[in-house]
Amino acid sequence: MHEYSVVTALLEQCDTYAASENAVAIDEVVVGIGERSGIEPTLLQSAFEMFREESQYAKKARLHIHIHPVVLECVACGVQNEPKQKNYALCVVCGSRNVRIIQGRDMVLLRLEMQTPHNANTCI
C-alpha cells in the first residue's frame, strides 16, 4: 500500500507550508488525484486519517479528494481530449497511435485551509 508513503509525504508538505505561513493548524487539505495515478482514493483517505495524528498541524484536518480525468494529446495532429472509454492508444480525430497522457497520472496538493494566530483562515 504505497498510499501510506504518499500520505506521509503529503503531510510533510502540508506541515512545511503551515510553518512558513505561521499557522496554528490546518483545517482542510484538498488534493487532485489523476485517474491513472495508481492511487486508490479510499485507501488514501484511510491512510490520511490514520497518519494525520503524527502531523504537527493537520491533526484534525479534513481531506477532500478531486479526481482528475485522463487527458490525451495526439502528437500527430495536436488534438487534446478526455477519452470516453479506457482506450488511451488512439487519437479520436486522426486515428494515430502516437498519443500521450498529459493529465491524469499525478497527485497534486490543490489547497490548504489553515488557522493563523490572529484567528483568520488562510488558504494557499
C-alpha positions, 0 to 999 in steps of 0.5 A: 500500500504505497498510499501510506508513503504518499500520505506521509509525504503529503503531510510533510508538505502540508506541515512545511507550508503551515510553518512558513505561513505561521499557522496554528493548524490546518483545517482542510487539505484538498488534493487532485488525484489523476485517474491513472495515478495508481492511487486508490482514493479510499485507501488514501483517505484511510491512510490520511486519517490514520497518519494525520495524528503524527502531523504537527498541524493537520491533526484534525484536518479534513481531506477532500479528494478531486479526481482528475480525468485522463487527458490525451494529446495526439502528437500527430495532429495536436488534438487534446481530449478526455477519452470516453472509454479506457482506450488511451492508444488512439487519437479520436480525430486522426486515428494515430497511435502516437498519443500521450497522457498529459493529465491524469497520472499525478497527485497534486496538493490543490489547497490548504485551509489553515488557522493563523494566530490572529484567528483568520483562515488562510488558504494557499 
